């Protein structure tokens, strides 16, 4: 999505901002819930807390709906709210960062499968998920934001507070590790 929001999302934002439409809010919620949940869970490590953070995020969206049409990049806006709420939560828990290496993520939930993906066995998917989960924190997060959430490198780097070069290094590491896992599958 990035800066050129789809027409559908644009009209939803207008409905929400101009007409105070709760249906529009629900539509936005349905579109972003899965992505934001996975992002928040990676940050705080507790699904119930992540759920609360995502719900709070949509409350913020509702409270600030009249300003929504001024937002150029909705993805960045939503992810930033979630990130800030995660940081606040971690501060109240006196945790500087969650041990993301202990947080299991299934990157294949709620993603559309392509015919090629259908060919990958459940076992391979499970191995891939394990490989992704064994990546270091920032590597895993980088991979998720770029590959799954289709963020631009610049947006993802800003969100994570790292340089684009560092983000690229994380992606390279992640892809290399996944390639090794997949090539291991091919040799079986």
KOLLUMNU-959273 format. One record per residue: residue number from 1; residue in one letter; x, y, z of N, C-alpha, C in turn. Coordinates in steps of 0.05 Angstrom, whole numbers, always signed. Each point is the difference from the previous one (the first is absolute). Example, Ala and Ser with C-alpha at 12.3 -4.5 7.8 and 13.67 -1.06 7.14 Angstrom:
# KOLLUMNU-959273
1 / A / +264 / -114 / +156 / -18 / +24 / +0 / +18 / +24 / +0
2 / S / -7 / +21 / -14 / +16 / +24 / +1 / -15 / +22 / +14
//
This chain:
# KOLLUMNU-959273
1 / X / +17 / -24 / +0 / -17 / +24 / +0 / +17 / +25 / +0
2 / X / +16 / +4 / +22 / +17 / +24 / +1 / -15 / +25 / -4
3 / X / +13 / +19 / -15 / -11 / +26 / -4 / -25 / +1 / -18
4 / X / +0 / -18 / -20 / -23 / +0 / -18 / -21 / -20 / +11
5 / X / -15 / +10 / +19 / -21 / -17 / +12 / -20 / -9 / -21
6 / X / -9 / -25 / +4 / -19 / -10 / -19 / -26 / +18 / +1
7 / X / -14 / +1 / -22 / -24 / +16 / -1 / -20 / -9 / +22
8 / X / -1 / -26 / +4 / -18 / -10 / +21 / +6 / +11 / +27
9 / X / +25 / +0 / +8 / +9 / +10 / +26 / -5 / +30 / +1
10 / X / +5 / +14 / -23 / -5 / +29 / -1 / -29 / +6 / +6
11 / X / -18 / -15 / -12 / -28 / +6 / +4 / -9 / -7 / +29
12 / X / +13 / -21 / +11 / -6 / -7 / +28 / +9 / +22 / +18
13 / X / +23 / +12 / -5 / +10 / +22 / +16 / -19 / +24 / -1
14 / X / -9 / +6 / -24 / -19 / +23 / -3 / -25 / -6 / +15
15 / X / -11 / -24 / -3 / -24 / -8 / +15 / +4 / +4 / +30
16 / X / +23 / -8 / +9 / +6 / +2 / +29 / +4 / +29 / +9
17 / X / +16 / +14 / -15 / +7 / +28 / +7 / -24 / +19 / -3
18 / X / -15 / -3 / -21 / -21 / +19 / -6 / -27 / -8 / +11
19 / X / -6 / -26 / -1 / -27 / -9 / +8 / +0 / -15 / +26
20 / X / +22 / -1 / +15 / +2 / -14 / +25 / -11 / -28 / -2
21 / X / +6 / -14 / -22 / -11 / -26 / -5 / +13 / -22 / +16
22 / X / -16 / -13 / +17 / +11 / -23 / +15 / +5 / -24 / -18
23 / X / -15 / -2 / -22 / +5 / -21 / -19 / +27 / +3 / -13
24 / X / +7 / +25 / -5 / +27 / +6 / -12 / +22 / -8 / +19
25 / X / -4 / +6 / +26 / +20 / -8 / +20 / +2 / -30 / +1
26 / X / -22 / -14 / -1 / +0 / -29 / +0 / +15 / -11 / -25
27 / X / -4 / +13 / -22 / +13 / -8 / -25 / +31 / +3 / +2
28 / X / +8 / +23 / +12 / +28 / +5 / +4 / +12 / -21 / +19
29 / X / -15 / -6 / +21 / +8 / -19 / +20 / +4 / -27 / -13
30 / X / -19 / -9 / -17 / +2 / -26 / -14 / +25 / -1 / -18
31 / X / +6 / +23 / -13 / +22 / +1 / -18 / +27 / -2 / +15
32 / X / +2 / +13 / +22 / +26 / +3 / +13 / +4 / -18 / +25
33 / X / -21 / -11 / +11 / +2 / -14 / +25 / +22 / -21 / +1
34 / X / +0 / -18 / -20 / +20 / -22 / +0 / +29 / +10 / -1
35 / X / +5 / +19 / -17 / +27 / +11 / -3 / +9 / +13 / +26
36 / X / -17 / +17 / +11 / +6 / +15 / +24 / +3 / -19 / +24
37 / X / -16 / -21 / +1 / +2 / -19 / +22 / +27 / -14 / -1
38 / X / +9 / -9 / -23 / +25 / -13 / -2 / +23 / +19 / +7
39 / X / -2 / +24 / -9 / +20 / +20 / +6 / +2 / +5 / +31
40 / X / -23 / +4 / +12 / -1 / +6 / +29 / +9 / -24 / +16
41 / X / -7 / -24 / -9 / +8 / -25 / +15 / +31 / -2 / -1
42 / X / +11 / +7 / -23 / +30 / -1 / -3 / +13 / +20 / +20
43 / X / -14 / +22 / +5 / +11 / +20 / +17 / -2 / -7 / +30
44 / X / -24 / -9 / +8 / -5 / -4 / +29 / +0 / -29 / +8
45 / X / -2 / -19 / -18 / +3 / -28 / +6 / -24 / -13 / +13
46 / X / -22 / +15 / +5 / -23 / -11 / +13 / -25 / +6 / -18
47 / X / -13 / -20 / -10 / -22 / +4 / -19 / -23 / +16 / +13
48 / X / -6 / -4 / +25 / -23 / +14 / +12 / +7 / +30 / +2
49 / X / +25 / +6 / +7 / +9 / +28 / +2 / +0 / +12 / -28
50 / X / +9 / -15 / -20 / +1 / +10 / -28 / -28 / +7 / -9
51 / X / -19 / -18 / +7 / -28 / +4 / -7 / -11 / +27 / +12
52 / X / +7 / +5 / +25 / -8 / +24 / +13 / +12 / +25 / -14
53 / X / +25 / -3 / -7 / +14 / +22 / -13 / -13 / +6 / -27
54 / X / -6 / -21 / -15 / -12 / +4 / -27 / -28 / +13 / +3
55 / X / -15 / -10 / +20 / -27 / +12 / +5 / +3 / +30 / +7
56 / X / +19 / +6 / +18 / +5 / +28 / +8 / +7 / +16 / -25
57 / X / +16 / -12 / -18 / +8 / +15 / -24 / -25 / +8 / -16
58 / X / -19 / -18 / -2 / -24 / +7 / -15 / -17 / +20 / +14
59 / X / +2 / +1 / +27 / -13 / +21 / +16 / +12 / +27 / -7
60 / X / +27 / +1 / -2 / +14 / +24 / -7 / -9 / +10 / -28
61 / X / -2 / -20 / -19 / -9 / +7 / -27 / -28 / +12 / +1
62 / X / -17 / -12 / +16 / -28 / +10 / +2 / +0 / +29 / +12
63 / X / +16 / +3 / +21 / +1 / +27 / +14 / +11 / +21 / -19
64 / X / +18 / -7 / -17 / +13 / +19 / -18 / -10 / -2 / -29
65 / X / -24 / -11 / -3 / -10 / -5 / -27 / -2 / +25 / -17
66 / X / -6 / +23 / +12 / -4 / +24 / -16 / +26 / +8 / -14
67 / X / +23 / -9 / +10 / +26 / +7 / -12 / +10 / -21 / -19
68 / X / -14 / -22 / -3 / +10 / -22 / -17 / +6 / +7 / -29
69 / X / -16 / +18 / -11 / +4 / +7 / -28 / +27 / +15 / -4
70 / X / +12 / +10 / +21 / +26 / +14 / -2 / +23 / -19 / +1
71 / X / -5 / -25 / +6 / +22 / -20 / +3 / +7 / -11 / -27
72 / X / +25 / +4 / -8 / +10 / -8 / -26 / +4 / -30 / -1
73 / X / +10 / -11 / +22 / +7 / -29 / +1 / -13 / -14 / +23
74 / X / -23 / -12 / -5 / -16 / -13 / +21 / +16 / -23 / +13
75 / X / +14 / -16 / -16 / +16 / -22 / +12 / +19 / +10 / +21
76 / X / +16 / +20 / -8 / +20 / +11 / +19 / -14 / +11 / +25
77 / X / -23 / +14 / -4 / -15 / +11 / +22 / -9 / -21 / +20
78 / X / -12 / -22 / -10 / -10 / -21 / +17 / +23 / -15 / +14
79 / X / +21 / -7 / -15 / +22 / -14 / +12 / +14 / +17 / +21
80 / X / +2 / +26 / -4 / +13 / +17 / +19 / -16 / +2 / +26
81 / X / -27 / +1 / -2 / -17 / +0 / +24 / +5 / -26 / +15
82 / X / +0 / -22 / -14 / +4 / -26 / +13 / +27 / -1 / +13
83 / X / +21 / +9 / -15 / +27 / -1 / +11 / +2 / +17 / +26
84 / X / -11 / +24 / -1 / +1 / +17 / +24 / -15 / -12 / +23
85 / X / -23 / -13 / -5 / -15 / -13 / +22 / +16 / -24 / +11
86 / X / +14 / -14 / -18 / +17 / -23 / +9 / +22 / +11 / +18
87 / X / +13 / +21 / -8 / +22 / +12 / +16 / -11 / +9 / +27
88 / X / -23 / +13 / +0 / -12 / +8 / +26 / -5 / -24 / +18
89 / X / -11 / -21 / -12 / -6 / -24 / +16 / +26 / -11 / +11
90 / X / +20 / -3 / -17 / +25 / -11 / +10 / +13 / +17 / +22
91 / X / -3 / +26 / -3 / +10 / +18 / +22 / -14 / -5 / +26
92 / X / -27 / -3 / -1 / -15 / -4 / +25 / +8 / -27 / +12
93 / X / +9 / -19 / -17 / +8 / -26 / +10 / +30 / +0 / +8
94 / X / +13 / +23 / -4 / +29 / +2 / +5 / +16 / -20 / -17
95 / X / -10 / -3 / -25 / +14 / -18 / -18 / +10 / +18 / -23
96 / X / +26 / -1 / -6 / +9 / +17 / -21 / -8 / -11 / -27
97 / X / +4 / -26 / -4 / -10 / -13 / -24 / -8 / -28 / +8
98 / X / -19 / -11 / -15 / -10 / -27 / +6 / +20 / -19 / -14
99 / X / +3 / -23 / +10 / +17 / -20 / -13 / -15 / -12 / -23
100 / X / +3 / +13 / -23 / -16 / -8 / -23 / +8 / -28 / -9
101 / X / +24 / -9 / +7 / +9 / -26 / -8 / -18 / -22 / +13
102 / X / -14 / +8 / +21 / -18 / -19 / +13 / -28 / +2 / -11
103 / X / -5 / +20 / -17 / -27 / +5 / -11 / -3 / -16 / -26
104 / X / -19 / -18 / +0 / -5 / -16 / -24 / -18 / +15 / -19
105 / X / +7 / +1 / -25 / -17 / +14 / -20 / -5 / -19 / -23
106 / X / -25 / -1 / -8 / -7 / -15 / -23 / -5 / +19 / -23
107 / X / +21 / +3 / -17 / -3 / +20 / -22 / -18 / -9 / -22
108 / X / -10 / -25 / +2 / -17 / -10 / -21 / -29 / +1 / +7
109 / X / -6 / +12 / +23 / -29 / +3 / +7 / -10 / +24 / -15
110 / X / -24 / -1 / -8 / -14 / +22 / -13 / +15 / +12 / -24
111 / X / +16 / -16 / -14 / +12 / +10 / -24 / -13 / -15 / -23
112 / X / -3 / +13 / -23 / -13 / -14 / -22 / +21 / -19 / -11
113 / X / -8 / -24 / -6 / +20 / -19 / -11 / -1 / +1 / -30
114 / X / +23 / -2 / -12 / +2 / -1 / -29 / +2 / -30 / -8
115 / X / -4 / -6 / -25 / +1 / -29 / -8 / +27 / -12 / +8
116 / X / +22 / +15 / -2 / +26 / -11 / +8 / +0 / -7 / +29
117 / X / -12 / +18 / +16 / -1 / -4 / +29 / -15 / -26 / +6
118 / X / -21 / -5 / -16 / -16 / -24 / +5 / +18 / -25 / -2
119 / X / +21 / +2 / -17 / +18 / -23 / -4 / +18 / -5 / +24
120 / X / +5 / +21 / +15 / +17 / -3 / +23 / -15 / -16 / +22
121 / X / +11 / -21 / +8 / -14 / -17 / +20 / -3 / +14 / +27
122 / X / -18 / -10 / +15 / -4 / +11 / +27 / +25 / -3 / +16
123 / X / +15 / -21 / -5 / +25 / -5 / +14 / +20 / +22 / -7
124 / X / +2 / +7 / -25 / +18 / +21 / -9 / -8 / +27 / +13
125 / X / -26 / +5 / +0 / -9 / +25 / +12 / +7 / +1 / +30
126 / X / -3 / -23 / +13 / +7 / -1 / +28 / +30 / +5 / +3
127 / X / +17 / -12 / -18 / +29 / +4 / +2 / +7 / +29 / -6
128 / X / -14 / +12 / -20 / +4 / +29 / -6 / -7 / +17 / +24
129 / X / -23 / -5 / +12 / -8 / +15 / +24 / +21 / -3 / +22
130 / X / +10 / -24 / +4 / +21 / -4 / +20 / +25 / +16 / -7
131 / X / +7 / +0 / -26 / +23 / +15 / -8 / -4 / +30 / +5
132 / X / -24 / +10 / -6 / -6 / +28 / +4 / +1 / +6 / +30
133 / X / -11 / -18 / +16 / -1 / +4 / +29 / +28 / -2 / +13
134 / X / +19 / -13 / -14 / +26 / -2 / +12 / +18 / +25 / -8
135 / X / -11 / +17 / -17 / +15 / +24 / -7 / +3 / +19 / +24
136 / X / +21 / +16 / +0 / +2 / +20 / +21 / -22 / +20 / -2
137 / X / -7 / +13 / +23 / -23 / +18 / +2 / -3 / +19 / -23
138 / X / +19 / +17 / -6 / -3 / +21 / -20 / -2 / -13 / -28
139 / X / +13 / -22 / -4 / -1 / -15 / -25 / -29 / -9 / -5
140 / X / -11 / -12 / +20 / -27 / -11 / -2 / -20 / +22 / -5
141 / X / +2 / +22 / +15 / -18 / +23 / -3 / +3 / +13 / -28
142 / X / +25 / +3 / -9 / +6 / +11 / -27 / -14 / -16 / -21
143 / X / +5 / -26 / +2 / -11 / -19 / -20 / -31 / +3 / -1
144 / X / -12 / +0 / +24 / -29 / +2 / +1 / -11 / +25 / -12
145 / X / +12 / +23 / +7 / -9 / +26 / -10 / +3 / +2 / -31
146 / X / +22 / -9 / -10 / +6 / +3 / -29 / -15 / -21 / -16
147 / X / +4 / -25 / +8 / -11 / -22 / -17 / -30 / -5 / +5
148 / X / -8 / +2 / +25 / -28 / -6 / +5 / -18 / +24 / -2
149 / X / +9 / +22 / +12 / -17 / +23 / +1 / +5 / +19 / -23
150 / X / +18 / -7 / -17 / +6 / +14 / -25 / +6 / +30 / +5
151 / X / +14 / +5 / +22 / +8 / +28 / +5 / +24 / +7 / -17
152 / X / +4 / +25 / -5 / +24 / +10 / -14 / +23 / -1 / +20
153 / X / +24 / -4 / -10 / +24 / -2 / +18 / +2 / +25 / +18
154 / X / -4 / +24 / -12 / +3 / +25 / +15 / -20 / +0 / +23
155 / X / -25 / -7 / -5 / -21 / +0 / +21 / +7 / -20 / +22
156 / X / +8 / -24 / -8 / +6 / -21 / +20 / +24 / +8 / +17
157 / X / +20 / +12 / -13 / +25 / +8 / +14 / -8 / +22 / +21
158 / X / -16 / +20 / -9 / -9 / +21 / +19 / -15 / -12 / +23
159 / X / -18 / -18 / -5 / -16 / -12 / +20 / +17 / -15 / +21
160 / X / +21 / -13 / -10 / +18 / -15 / +17 / +22 / +17 / +13
161 / X / +2 / +24 / -10 / +21 / +17 / +11 / +28 / -8 / -9
162 / X / +2 / -11 / -24 / +27 / -8 / -11 / +3 / +12 / -28
163 / X / +25 / -2 / -10 / +4 / +11 / -27 / -9 / -20 / -21
164 / X / -5 / +10 / -24 / -9 / -17 / -22 / +22 / -21 / -6
165 / X / +25 / +7 / +2 / +23 / -18 / -4 / -2 / -24 / +20
166 / X / -5 / +7 / +25 / -2 / -21 / +21 / -24 / -18 / -6
167 / X / -22 / +12 / -8 / -24 / -15 / -7 / +6 / -19 / -23
168 / X / +14 / +10 / -21 / +8 / -17 / -22 / +17 / -24 / +9
169 / X / +18 / +5 / +19 / +17 / -21 / +10 / -17 / -21 / +14
170 / X / -20 / +9 / +16 / -18 / -19 / +14 / -15 / -17 / -21
171 / X / -10 / +13 / -20 / -16 / -15 / -21 / +18 / -21 / -14
172 / X / +24 / +9 / -6 / +19 / -19 / -13 / +5 / -24 / +17
173 / X / +5 / +4 / +26 / +4 / -22 / +19 / -24 / -18 / +1
174 / X / -24 / +12 / +2 / -24 / -15 / +1 / -4 / -17 / -25
175 / X / +3 / +12 / -23 / -4 / -14 / -25 / +20 / -23 / -3
176 / X / +25 / +5 / +8 / +21 / -20 / -2 / -7 / -24 / +17
177 / X / -9 / +6 / +25 / -8 / -22 / +18 / -23 / -16 / -11
178 / X / -20 / +14 / -11 / -24 / -14 / -11 / +8 / -16 / -25
179 / X / +19 / +11 / -16 / +9 / -15 / -24 / +14 / -26 / +9
180 / X / +16 / +2 / +21 / +14 / -24 / +10 / -21 / -21 / +9
181 / X / -20 / +10 / +13 / -21 / -19 / +9 / -14 / -13 / -23
182 / X / -7 / +17 / -21 / -14 / -11 / -23 / +18 / -18 / -16
183 / X / +26 / +7 / -4 / +18 / -17 / -15 / +4 / -26 / +14
184 / X / -1 / +1 / +27 / +1 / -25 / +16 / -24 / -18 / -7
185 / X / -23 / +13 / -4 / -24 / -15 / -8 / +4 / -14 / -27
186 / X / +12 / +15 / -18 / +4 / -10 / -28 / +18 / -24 / +0
187 / X / +19 / -1 / +19 / +19 / -22 / +0 / -10 / -25 / +15
188 / X / -23 / +4 / +13 / -10 / -23 / +16 / -8 / -23 / -18
//
